[in-house]
Amino acid sequence: AEAEGADEEGEVHAPAGAMEWRRLRMTLHDVTEVPATKPYPQKLFVAARFGGRELETEPFAIEGEEGDGGAGREPTKGGRVGQTLTFAVRCPATARHVDLRVWERQPVGHYNIADAGGPNRILGTCGDVSLQKIREGAYADGAGLSLPFYGAPLLAKAQKARLRNTMTTKGRRRAATEEMNASEKLASSYRGRLCLTIEELPPEEPDVPPPTRVTKSFPATAADDDDDARPVLERYTVAARVWWGSNLPSAPTLSGLDLHAAPRYSVRVGCGGRSVRTAGVVPEGNGCDWSDAGAQTLRVDATAGHCPDVIVSLVCDGDDGAGVPLCYRRYSAASLLDEVGEGGGGPVRE
C-alpha cells in the first residue's frame, strides 16, 4: 500500500495536515560551582543550539560563592542568568537534541589573539538534552533540573609551563584543551552546573510559527525567583578507595628540569565540585601502591538522574604540591548506582 504523501521514489513525507508548530522553552536560572581560578570579575553567557538555530543569553556576572563547610571543595563562583530561550519547533522535528555551552566573555585587557583564538572562550559543554526525553516527561514537566557541564582541566601558570615542556608544540596543548571544552564526551573535568527549566509548549497562536527569541524571564534578584521552578536537589555519597596502579607511564618529572628524577604519582577522584586525592607515590617495580590511604568520602548535591560523573585522574605531582593530570577515566553515576544493588560500591542516595 502506498503511504499518503509518498513520492515516486518511495520516500515518505508527513501529510501537510500532520505538521504543527510547538515551542521549546528553556528558562535558565543560574550557573553555580564554576571554579574560582581568576581574581578579576568574570562575565559568562550561555549558548543553545537546536537544529540550525542558535541563541545566546546576554552576558551575566559571576561572583564568589560561600562554601558549605564540606570537605574536598575548592573555591567556586556562581551567578544568576534570569533569561529564557525559546525555539520554534516544527513537528515532526528533524532535530533531536539541544546543545548547551557555557562561554566566558573575555575582557579586552585579557584578550590575546595568539592564545584565545577569539574574544570569547568556551568554559564547558553540557550533555545533549534530548527532545524525545522532554516529550516523555524525563525532565519532570517543567520542574527545574541541574545539568553539569564539563571541560578541560584547570591548570595554573606554573602547571602550564611544565605541561608545555612535555609537549612538542604549544599548538597541540591549546587544541587539546579547546576540544575538551567544546565536546562534553572528551572533557576530563567538571566545570560547573547549569540550573534550568525546560518544556515543550503549544504555540501562542495556532498555525503561526512562534518567534525564536531570548527574553528576560524574571527579576535579577534571587529573592524574587519562583522556588517551585528551581531544581530539587538530592544528596549523593561517593566513597572511593584507591588500591594499586600498574603499567604507569615512565614520564620525566614535571616538578622541575631534572629529567632523571623519578616522578611521583597521585590519584584524584572527583564528583561535582568536590574531589579527594591520594598522597604522591614513587613507582616501585611495575606500579604504585596507594592502599594505605584508606577510603575517602564525597557528598554531592544534584537533581535525580543528573548526578555529575565520577572522574578519576592520574596526576604527576610537583614540588609545590600542585600536579598535572596525565590521563583520566569518567564513570557515569547511573552506571555506579546500578552496581549498588548487586553489591557494588557506587554512589548512594541518602
Salt bridges, closest charged atoms under 4 A:
ASP7 OD2 - HIS13 NE2 3.61
ASP30 OD2 - ARG230 NH2 2.46
GLU33 OE2 - ARG193 NH2 3.87
GLU54 OE1 - ARG49 NH2 2.65
GLU58 OE1 - LYS216 NZ 3.82
GLU65 OE1 - ARG73 NH2 3.43
ASP68 OD2 - ARG274 NH2 2.39
ASP99 OD2 - ARG101 NE 3.35
GLU104 OE1 - LYS38 NZ 2.90
GLU104 OE1 - ARG121 NH2 2.74
ASP115 OD1 - LYS170 NZ 2.92
GLU184 OE2 - ARG330 NH2 2.78
GLU199 OE2 - ARG25 NH2 2.75
GLU200 OE2 - ARG135 NH2 3.07
GLU204 OE2 - ARG23 NH1 3.58
GLU204 OE2 - ARG213 NH2 3.65
ASP225 OD2 - ARG80 NH1 3.70
ASP225 OD2 - ARG230 NH1 2.57
GLU234 OE1 - ARG349 NE 3.60
ASP301 OD1 - ARG235 NE 2.97
ASP309 OD2 - ARG330 NH2 2.76
ASP317 OD1 - ARG277 NH2 2.75
ASP319 OD1 - ARG264 NH1 3.93
ASP320 OD2 - ARG162 NH1 3.87
GLU350 OE2 - ARG299 NH1 2.31
